Amino acid sequence: MESILEEIFGDVLIPRLYPQSFVAKTDINKIRDILLHGPPGTGKSLIARTVCDILNVNPKVIRGPEIFSSMLGQSEQNIRDLFEDARQDQRNFGSNSKLHVIVFDEIDAVCKNRTQSSSVRDTVHDNVTAQLLAEIDGMIYLDNILLIGTTNILEAIDPALLRSGRMEKVIKIELPDAAARSAIFDIHTKALIRNAALNEDVNINHIIRRTAGMTGAHMEQIVRLAVQAAMRRDILKRDKFDITEEEAEALEVCHRDFIEALSKITT
């Protein structure tokens, strides 16, 4: 994942993080679209969130079918509304406009492949796809917007979305290797470390070796299950459910909690 973030940082983020007074002198075009594709659980959504954190932006997040409405024309209007704040800010503030980020999680649910026959495809899907493509084409006039899409299956997306000038940065996300799993583990345990709730006996190298072939989603699940195992262990040790705040403050997640978590993971 680190190499993916380095690629995104170099190609997409630097021109937005560097002082705009200099960027304006270069007349370079900023990348406005990123598409992340790969198997489920490989960390596409995590990468999107990390990009937003680096940019210090609260994104608009659209999860697949939630854009659709049963009211005539409302689905298309929902697409237009996503871009309206950026358009309004560009008109009012120009180059001083704040950055707007839109994340389409499972963008294939919104921009379905119109060349594939499907019994579930209808006029609304076609209209929403056309509206989204029109909005993306219109982004060429906006300097204050970044669109991030994720999909498990690249072929499920309408080919028109992948045409040159639309999704400018298409990145395939593979199953994480040991270094990537370690980085993902660090992300999901940073709160434990920050709050001194991760015991020093945790053998990260052992955990990474045990998770070969697992996804980023598995790594998140392992940390969550380990935390739950630690809380269960504390309840059983004290033989009561009404743990006080002071007692909970002393609890640390230990290596044995991660071993228990690993035993519950199925791949």
N, C-alpha and C positions, 0 to 999 in steps of 0.2 A: 504493500500500500504506500510505503514511503516514496518509491519511485514514481507512482502515479501522482501523488501530491506534489512531488518536485516538478513533474511535467506540467501540471496544472498551474503551479505557482509561477513557473517561468513563462508559460505561454499566455496565461489568462490573468493572473492576479497582479503581477508586477506593474503593468501599465495602469492598474486601478489603485494600487497602493502608493505608487511614487507620486510626488507633487505634480499636480496637473498643469502647473505653469510650464514645466519642462515638457511634459507629454504633448501639450498643445503645439509646441514648436516643431515636433517631429512629424505631425500630420499622419501618424500611423493609425490604422484601423484596429480598435480593440475587439477582441473576440467576445461575442455576445451570446454564444450558445455552446453548451457542452452536453454530449450524450454519453452516458455510462451504460455499458451493456455487459452481460455475463450471467452465469448461473445464479440461482437464488442463494441468498445468504453470503455472498462474497464481499459485502461491505459497500455496495453502491450508495445506499442511503446514508451510511456513515460518512463516506467521502463527501457527499453533498452537504451534510451538516458541518463537517470540518471546514469546508470552503467558506460557508456562511460565517462560521466562528472567526476564521482568519480575517474576513472582510468586516466583521463586527456588524452584521446585518441580520435582522429578523426576517426570514423569507416568507413569501406566501407559498404554502405547501398544498398541492393538489394531489390527492390520492385516487388515481384511476377514475372510477365511475362517478365519483361524487360531483363532478362537473355537470352531469346530466340532470335535466328537469323534465317533468311530464307536461309542463306548460309550453305551448307552441312558441318557438323562437327564444325561450329563456336560456336554453343550453348555449346557444351562440352568443347571447348577451353576457352570460357568465364568463365566456372566454374573453370578450371585449373588455369586461370590467377588470380583469386581471391586469391588463396593461394600461388602464386609464390613469392610475396614480402616477406612473412614470411619464406618460404623455403630459399630464397637467404640470408636473414638476419641471419638465424640460421647457415647457412654454413659460413658466413663471420665473425660473431660476437659471435656465441655460446651463452653462458649464459648472455652475455651483450647485446643481441639483444633487441630492443624495442618491446613492445607488439603490436600485430596486432589484431584488432577486426573486425569481419565480421557479419553484421546484415542482416538476411533474413526476411524481413517483408512479411508476408503471404508465409511462406515457403512451404505450401501445394500446391501452384501454381508451385513450382519448383520440389518438391519431392512428386508427386501425388501417391496415393494408387494404386499400380499395380494390386491388387487383385480385384478392382472394375471395372466392365465393363463400358466403356464410349465411346460414339461416337467421343468425342473430343480428346481422348487419341491416340497418335501415336508413331511411333518409336523414334522420337526426344525426346518426354517426357520420354520414357523408358531409352534412352541413357543418358539424363541429370540426371535422378534419379540415375542411376548406377554410373555415374561420380562423383556426389556429395557424394555418399556413399563411393566410393573409396578414395576421398580426406579426408573425415572424418576419415576413417580407418588409413590414413597416418598421421593424426594429432598426433598419439601416439608418433611419432618421433620428434614432434615440441613442444618446451617449451614456445613459444612466440606467441601463438595464442589463441583467445577466439571466439567461434562462438555462436551467439544468434539468435534463430529462434522464430517467433511468428506465431500463427495460431488461427483462430476463431473456427475451428472444428478439434479436435485431430484425429478423425476417417478418415479425408480426407488425412492424411499423410501416406506414405508407411510404413507398420509395421516394415520393415527392419531398418528404421531410429531410431525406438524406442528400438531396440534390445540392450541388455546390452553391454556397452563399447562404444556406440555411443553417443546419447543424454544422458549425465550423470545426468543432473539436469532437471527434468520435473516439472513445477510449474503451477498449475491452478490458474487463476486470476478471482476472483468473482466480482460481482457488489460491488462497494466501500461502506463501512458503513460510518457513520457520521465522524469518525476519519479520515478515508481515504479520504473522500471528502474534509475535512478541509485541509489535507496535500496537496491534488491536487490543491485546491484553492490557498494555499500559494505559490505553485510553479508558478502558472500562474499570480500571482499578485506581485511577488517579484521585478519585474522591476518597477512597479508603486510605491511600497514602497521605493525602493532604490532611485528613482528620485523624491520623495516627491509629487507624483501625485495621491495618494489615500487619500481621505478625512477621517478624524478621525470619521466622523459620520457613516461610513460603519459598519453595524451590522453583523458580520460574522456568529454569532450563528443563526440569523434569516435566513440568506441565506442557511446555511447548513440544517436547518430544512425544508426549502422549496424545497430542492433538493433531498429528500428521494426517493430512487429508480432510481436515475439518474446515468449515467456513468461518467467516467473521461472525455470523449469527450464532454459531456454536460457541465461540469464545465469549460472547456476551452472555449466553445462557449459562456457561460454566461459572462465570463470576457471580451471576444472580443466584444460582443454586448453592454456591459456596457460602454466600452471605446468609441464605436461608438455613443452611446446615449449621452455621455458627450460632444463629439465634436459637435453633432447636436444641443444640448442645447446651447452651446456657440455661434454657428453661429446664431441661432434664437435670442438669447439675444442681440447680437451685431448688428443684422440685416444686416449682410454682409458676403460674402464668403472669402474676402481677409484678413483673420486673420493674424496679424503680429506675428513674432517669440516671441516678448516680451509679447503680449497678450496671446499667447498659453502657455507660461511659467507659467501663473497664473492659468491655468485650473486644477481642481482636479476631479477625478471620485468620485461621491457621492453615498450614499445609494439609492437614488431615481433612479439613473442610473441602478443599479443592479435590482431594482424592475421592471423597464421597460424591462430589458433584460429577466428576469424570465417570464414575460408575453408573450414573443415571443417563448419560448421553448416548443416544443411538444415532448412527450415521447411515 
